[in-house]
Amino acid sequence: MPTAYLTDDSFVKHDFPQHPEHAGRIKAVWQALDAAGLTDQLLRLPPSPAADEQILAVHSAEHLQGLVAVAQGDRMVRLDPDTYALPVSTEVARLAAGAVIGAVDSVLSADAGNALAIVRPPGHHATASRQMGFCLLNNIAIAARHAQSRYGIERVLILDYDVHHGNGTNDIFYADPSVLFISTHQYPFYPGSGALADIGADDGAGATINIPLSAGQGDNAFRSLFAEIVRPAIERFQPELMLISAGFDAHWVDPLASMRLTLEGYDCLARECIQLAERLCDGRIIFVMEGGYDLTALAQGWCNIARALLGQDEVSDPYGAPRTKISADIQPLIDGLRRIHRL
């Protein structure tokens, strides 16, 4: 089956050129996919805006009303020190969430085997009641709830390997055992959440796995964590659908963070996820664009994901490995995760 590809020209309308999360990010991805000849190999599907009821399955009425108020204005507003919105941004955010919903529809209706959603603004910091961290609506959370409500999916995995903790997704599903949320993130770092001991609450206790990494961790640490923690946790959960919040800001050249992943390392993570999906849930996996602020790393990273979903072996890594090595022992973190989550 084909790989579905959902994006839209309207995503450039939400733009503040001086801001790290600007329209040039998605333009760079589009251009790289075109230049690599990948766009024509994907099943391009037009997204539709998320409906109020789909948004309200995740967000409060006040959250949505706040965005509607911005849409009725005539100027850019700052929702917090990091997050901007234009009058058009509400429309664009609805379309971003709708694109991820459309990706879910394409995979669960068997029109596609897997999918990628190249969207902005990103979503994983948006909580049930607050826009923050460049994010207006929590795209991946809205799509997960859609998968459950429309298709009866009982177990959804959300794996977030953006460099920042996906606090919004974490909070939305914190007491929900039907969604396994796993996050690898630099810690302590923005937004300050995602401690090792934050494992979920009530019936959802244990269904949140936070993997807080010290600055400087790179490919070897991520490989070890995936092999010893992430993969066993996913296998135990037996998801029916896998959703990946993919941020390329853990790359070693990213200007906003201090991790040391390479594009080859990122490619290994994506291919491990795809292999797990093929083994556990008939290949049903969707990659959703989150952060990444070096345009080359971001664009080539998404080309690599597209190739992996298409079953191609080629990996683009123009930057290669970081120039200096940092040795950091990941074993104490692995031991702590094993103990807390009984892995």
Secondary structure, 3 states (H helix, E strand, C coil): CCEEEECCHHHHCCCCCCCCCCCHHHHHHHHHHHHCCCHHHCEEECCCCCCHHHHHCCCCHHHHHHHHHHHCCCCCEEEECCEEECCCHHHHHHHHHHHHHHHHHHHHCCCCCEEEECCCCCCCCCCCCCCECCECCCHHHHHHHHHHHHHCCCCEEEEECCCCCCHHHHHHCCCCCCEEEEEEEECCCCCCCCCCCCCCCHHHCCCEEEEEECCCCEHHHHHHHHHHHHHHHHHHHCCCEEEEEECCCCECCCCCCCCEECHHHHHHHHHHHHHHHHHHCCCCEEEEECCCCCHHHHHHHHHHHHHHHCCCCCCCCCCCCCCCCCCCCCHHHHHHHHHHHCC
